[in-house]
Amino acid sequence: MPDGRCFGDLVAVKVVAELSTVRNRMIGFMVGCVRCIRPKEKHGEQREGTYDVSVTAQLEQQKQRELRVEARFGVMIAQLESKNHHLALQIHKLNGFKLMKRLLRMSWGAALIFMAIPLSGQSIDEILGHMMARNEWQERALLEFRAQRKFYAQNIRFKTDATMYVQTVFHRPDRVQSTVTRHEGSKIIQSRVFDKILEAEAETSSKKDKQQVDIVPANYNFTLVATEDCDHRTCYHLKITPKQRNKYSLDGEIWVDAEDYSIVRIHGSPAKKPSMWTLKTEIDRRYKKVDGVWLPDRLDSSSNILIAGHSVLSIEYMYDSVQTSQ
């Protein structure tokens, strides 16, 4: 049985072939009928050069009638072919449309099934269990890193911006030291934005404080959304909701690497507004794998602030060295 892709083409070819046969038979039949009514020649009048003038005129008239009949039936057959060719094209389009709808239903169904079923049958509890084990492993494996960080902030309404360069050194288990090496641009942005970020990092650097803000089952509820591609690596996409809303918790989503079970991206908004002046804030933080461990790669944030308008912030990480126990 032909499939849907060529069914319309086969119908069109069959219709045209049948019409050609019908046309030839009809024309032959009508010409034959016309010739049957041609005047019979009398006996002895078929010799060359012996035709009577009236007979010759009748034969010429008869020939003209035959040509007119053939022409008239030719036009009728052409009109019939045109109508049936249009019908064949409509059949072809209809079958193509039906095939497309069927393929779309199949593709959407497959996509929904793929998103609904966790990769390799992993449940949300298994994913979180692997993620917690990976966090514990990285805490033991990461000994030290040195990084140069570039802070950049801009306020579009007031056309002001600032850049700050910071050298950051981490030593296991929780000692972090950040030193500002250079600053350019607005002093206000430096004091009200950059300095506040460094203060918040100092507040949450100890292991005890870090446990209270980490994205772990003790602090958040998780829902598995889908499996997705993250820079050519398969990831679990999870929705997160904080169990307690404080200035460091987020409402949003995370992506967990399906091989290492480390968080590779965090996106969301503060669960508690930073201030009454802040209308909306979005945060997007990405990680990269360096010497077997996942470390921050960059942070991007945008805020809409009453009076001040739209502001953006970015932090880029450039690692000079990373030491692990591997």
GILINUR-V782674 format. One record per helix or strand. SS is the DSSP state (H for helix, E for strand). FROM is the first residue (numbers start at 1). TO is the last residue. If there is no record, write none. Layout:
ss & from & to
SS & FROM & TO
SS & FROM & TO
This chain:
ss & from & to
H & 4 & 36
H & 53 & 116
H & 119 & 121
H & 124 & 141
E & 142 & 155
E & 160 & 171
E & 175 & 185
H & 187 & 203
H & 207 & 213
E & 220 & 230
E & 233 & 242
E & 250 & 257
E & 263 & 270
E & 278 & 290
E & 293 & 305
E & 309 & 324
